[in-house]
Amino acid sequence: MIYKMTRRAALAGVASVAMIAAGATSALAEGWKPQKPIEMVIMAGQGGGADRLARLFQSIIQKENLASMPVLPVNKGGGSGAEALRYLKDSEGDAHKIMATLNSYYTTPLRTDIGVDIEEFTPIARMALDTFVLWVNADSDIQTLDDYVAAVKASGGEWKMGGTGTGQEDSLVTAMLEKEFDIKVTYVPFKGGGDVAKNLVGGHIDSTVNNPSEALGFYQAGKVRPIVAFTPNRIDVFPDTPTATELGHDIVYWMQRSFVAPKDMPAEAVAYYTEMFQKLSETEEWQTYTKDKALMADFLTGDELQAYFLEERNKHAAILADMEGDGSS
């Protein structure tokens, strides 16, 4: 099964939702303010895309005075985010905790019995959709997708694909590649996307499917080479890198960058954080960052965001079932 979500579908209803959210939340938010520092839980280790983004958000919130109390990022990436999910579940009703999510928000509860149902959590805001690119070391002879497939097949199963935990986003994209091209790689998991990129540069692995933000510094330094993008259209910062779609392979995959809160967070607090992220989404720094780092800014809140989460959970359940059927998990 190939997972595809078009840009049109991703953007559907966003403009009207944002207008409604801006008006509906302001009145509620005026009546509540945090009484102590706000804990921003991160479902991943340090150095990866989720961690970088969360700390960028924290920095913008501070610089723009978007919160009346400090925001404190805390990494809880154990068990492919299971640690963070359980922590949020055990914080029911807490008005001073929010969590930065990625697609393991869906996959980890599906793969592991941790007693978490994401439908119980409180949606706050989706900030962007992140992208994926196939990377090789710049010293490699691989220049095209055909070169890559030939090299993997010639390795006899010894090809090392680096990524984050099994069942997380990188491994899903890897499984899609394996199925599409009838190839087999040895998947090597690391704690975060930053470690993945460093190990590709160091020659410890042969390829990755890092988010652009995780590999961009190495790309600009001439250390890694993008081979193909898994987006509907070419990524602006890599204009010479073709998409899988234009090469005849229907592989498109997004990573959501969102925030949620514990079950039963008071409505006034939900409104406060929703308005905080609405204002953040409008800042020049965030708009510039999304363009420079190949993210699609895509603000969504409330019931529409919850519906999106549940739809994506269903899609990822199908992807995981397909992987298990192929023996790829």
C-alpha positions in Angstrom: 0.0 0.0 0.0 1.3 3.5 -0.9 0.2 6.4 1.4 -0.5 9.5 -0.5 -2.0 12.8 0.7 -2.2 15.6 -1.8 -1.4 19.2 -1.1 -5.0 20.1 -1.9 -6.4 17.7 0.6 -3.9 19.0 3.3 -5.0 22.6 2.8 -8.7 21.9 2.6 -10.6 24.2 4.9 -7.6 25.7 6.6 -8.3 29.3 5.8 -11.8 29.2 7.1 -10.8 27.3 10.2 -8.1 29.8 11.0 -10.5 32.7 10.8 -13.0 31.0 13.1 -10.3 29.9 15.5 -8.9 33.4 15.8 -12.3 34.9 16.8 -13.5 32.0 19.0 -10.4 31.6 21.1 -9.5 35.2 21.9 -12.4 35.8 24.2 -11.8 32.6 26.2 -8.0 33.1 26.3 -8.4 36.6 27.9 -9.7 35.0 31.0 -6.9 32.6 31.7 -3.1 32.7 32.0 -0.6 30.1 33.1 0.4 30.3 36.7 3.8 28.5 36.3 6.2 27.5 33.5 4.7 25.6 30.6 6.2 22.2 29.9 6.6 21.5 26.2 7.0 17.7 25.9 8.8 16.5 22.8 8.1 13.0 21.5 11.6 12.5 20.3 15.3 12.8 21.2 17.5 15.8 20.9 18.8 17.0 17.5 16.1 15.6 15.2 13.4 17.5 13.3 10.8 17.4 16.1 13.3 18.6 18.7 14.7 21.4 16.5 11.2 22.6 15.7 10.0 22.5 19.3 13.0 24.6 20.4 12.4 27.0 17.6 8.8 27.4 18.7 10.0 28.0 22.3 12.4 30.6 21.0 9.8 32.5 19.0 7.3 32.4 21.9 9.9 34.0 24.1 11.1 36.6 21.7 7.6 37.6 20.7 6.2 37.5 24.2 3.5 35.1 23.2 3.2 33.5 26.6 3.1 35.1 30.1 5.3 32.3 31.6 8.4 30.6 30.3 8.1 27.5 28.0 10.4 24.7 29.0 11.2 22.0 26.3 11.5 18.5 27.7 12.6 15.5 25.6 10.7 12.2 26.2 11.6 10.1 23.2 11.9 6.7 24.8 10.1 3.8 23.1 9.5 5.8 19.8 7.5 8.4 21.8 5.8 6.0 24.1 7.3 7.7 27.1 5.9 11.1 26.1 2.4 9.6 25.3 2.2 7.9 28.7 3.4 11.0 30.4 0.7 13.1 28.7 -2.0 10.5 29.6 -0.9 10.6 33.2 -1.2 14.4 33.2 -5.0 14.5 32.7 -6.4 18.0 33.3 -3.0 19.6 33.6 -3.2 23.1 32.1 0.6 23.6 32.0 1.6 20.8 29.7 1.6 20.7 25.9 3.2 18.1 23.6 5.0 18.5 20.2 3.9 15.6 18.0 5.1 13.8 14.9 3.7 10.8 13.1 4.7 8.4 15.9 1.7 10.0 17.6 -0.3 7.5 15.6 2.1 4.6 15.0 3.4 4.1 18.5 0.0 3.4 20.1 -0.8 1.2 17.2 2.3 -0.9 17.5 2.7 -1.0 21.3 0.1 -1.7 24.0 0.8 1.4 26.2 -2.8 2.1 27.2 -3.0 5.3 25.2 -5.9 6.4 22.9 -4.9 9.6 21.1 -8.6 10.4 20.7 -8.6 11.3 24.4 -6.0 14.0 24.1 -6.9 17.7 23.4 -5.9 19.0 20.0 -4.2 22.4 20.0 -2.7 23.3 16.7 -1.1 21.8 13.6 1.7 24.1 12.5 3.1 22.5 9.4 3.6 19.4 7.2 7.2 18.3 6.9 8.8 16.6 3.9 11.1 13.6 3.3 14.1 13.2 0.9 16.3 10.2 0.1 19.9 11.1 0.9 23.3 9.5 0.2 26.8 10.5 1.2 28.2 13.1 -1.3 31.2 10.8 -1.8 28.9 8.1 -3.2 28.7 7.4 -6.9 24.9 7.4 -6.7 23.4 10.3 -8.7 19.9 9.1 -9.5 17.1 7.0 -8.1 18.0 4.2 -10.7 21.6 4.3 -9.4 20.3 3.9 -5.9 18.1 0.9 -6.6 20.9 -0.8 -8.5 23.3 -0.2 -5.7 20.9 -1.6 -3.0 20.3 -4.7 -5.2 24.0 -5.2 -5.7 24.7 -5.1 -2.0 22.9 -8.4 -1.4 21.0 -7.2 1.6 23.9 -5.4 3.2 22.7 -1.9 2.4 22.3 0.1 5.6 19.4 2.6 5.7 19.6 4.8 8.8 16.5 6.1 10.4 14.7 6.7 13.7 12.9 3.9 15.6 11.3 1.0 13.8 7.7 1.8 13.1 8.4 5.5 13.0 8.3 7.7 9.9 11.7 6.9 8.4 11.0 3.2 8.6 7.6 3.6 6.9 9.2 5.5 4.0 11.9 2.8 3.8 9.2 0.1 3.7 7.5 1.9 0.8 10.8 2.0 -1.1 11.4 -1.7 -0.5 8.0 -2.6 -1.8 8.0 -0.2 -4.8 11.4 -1.4 -6.0 11.5 -5.0 -4.7 14.7 -4.2 -2.7 15.8 -5.1 0.8 17.8 -3.0 3.2 19.2 -3.4 6.7 17.4 -0.7 8.7 19.5 0.9 11.4 17.6 2.9 14.0 19.0 5.9 15.9 17.6 8.0 18.7 16.9 11.0 16.5 17.1 12.5 13.1 20.2 14.5 14.0 22.1 11.3 14.8 20.9 9.7 11.5 22.3 12.6 9.4 25.6 12.5 11.3 26.0 8.8 10.7 25.4 9.2 7.0 28.1 11.9 6.8 30.4 9.6 8.9 29.9 6.7 6.5 28.4 4.4 9.1 25.2 4.0 7.0 24.6 4.1 3.3 21.5 6.2 2.9 18.7 8.0 4.9 15.3 9.5 4.3 15.9 12.5 6.6 13.6 15.5 6.8 15.4 18.4 4.9 15.8 20.4 8.1 17.9 17.6 9.6 20.3 17.3 6.7 20.3 20.8 5.3 23.5 21.9 7.1 25.4 18.9 5.8 23.9 19.5 2.3 25.1 23.1 2.3 28.5 21.9 3.4 28.6 19.5 0.4 28.6 16.4 2.7 25.3 14.7 1.5 23.4 14.5 -1.8 19.6 14.5 -2.2 18.4 11.8 -4.7 14.6 12.1 -4.7 11.9 13.9 -2.8 8.7 12.3 -1.6 6.5 15.3 -2.2 3.9 16.1 -4.9 6.1 18.8 -6.4 9.8 19.6 -6.3 11.1 21.2 -3.1 12.1 24.9 -3.6 15.4 24.5 -1.8 16.3 21.4 -3.9 15.1 22.6 -7.4 17.3 20.0 -9.2 16.0 17.0 -7.1 13.1 15.2 -8.8 10.1 13.8 -7.0 9.4 10.1 -6.9 6.1 10.9 -8.6 7.7 12.6 -11.6 9.9 9.5 -12.0 6.8 7.3 -12.2 6.7 6.1 -8.5 3.6 7.2 -6.6 5.2 7.7 -3.2 4.2 10.8 -1.3 4.5 11.1 2.5 4.1 13.9 5.0 5.1 14.4 8.6 2.7 16.5 10.7 4.2 19.0 13.1 1.5 19.6 15.7 0.7 20.3 19.4 -1.7 18.5 21.7 -2.6 18.7 25.4 -3.7 16.3 28.1 -7.3 15.0 28.3 -9.7 17.5 29.9 -7.4 20.5 29.8 -9.7 23.5 30.8 -11.3 25.2 27.8 -9.7 28.5 28.8 -6.3 27.0 28.7 -7.0 25.4 25.3 -8.0 28.8 24.0 -4.9 30.4 25.4 -2.5 27.9 23.7 -4.5 27.9 20.5 -4.2 31.7 20.3 -0.5 31.5 21.2 0.2 29.2 18.3 -2.1 31.2 15.9 0.0 34.3 16.6 3.3 32.3 16.3 2.1 31.0 12.8 1.8 34.6 11.6 5.4 35.7 12.7 7.9 36.5 10.0 10.5 34.2 11.6 8.2 31.2 11.3 7.1 32.0 7.8 10.8 32.4 6.7 11.8 29.1 8.5 9.1 27.1 6.7 10.3 28.3 3.3 14.0 27.8 4.1 13.6 24.4 5.6 11.1 23.0 3.1 8.1 22.8 5.4 4.5 23.5 4.3 3.0 26.0 6.8 -0.5 24.6 7.4 -2.3 25.9 10.5 -5.3 23.8 11.8 -7.0 23.6 15.1 -10.0 22.3 17.1 -12.4 19.6 15.9 -10.9 19.8 12.4 -7.5 18.9 13.7 -8.9 16.0 15.8 -10.6 14.7 12.7 -7.3 15.0 10.8 -5.5 13.0 13.5 -8.0 10.2 13.5 -8.0 10.0 9.7 -4.2 9.8 9.7 -4.3 7.1 12.4 -6.5 5.0 10.2 -4.1 5.5 7.2 -1.1 4.6 9.3 -2.8 1.5 10.7 -3.2 0.4 7.1 0.5 1.2 6.3 1.6 -0.8 9.3 -0.6 -3.7 8.5 0.8 -3.7 5.0 4.4 -3.7 6.3 3.7 -6.6 8.6 2.1 -8.5 5.8 5.3 -8.1 3.8 7.4 -9.0 6.8 9.0 -5.5 6.8 8.2 -4.4 10.3 
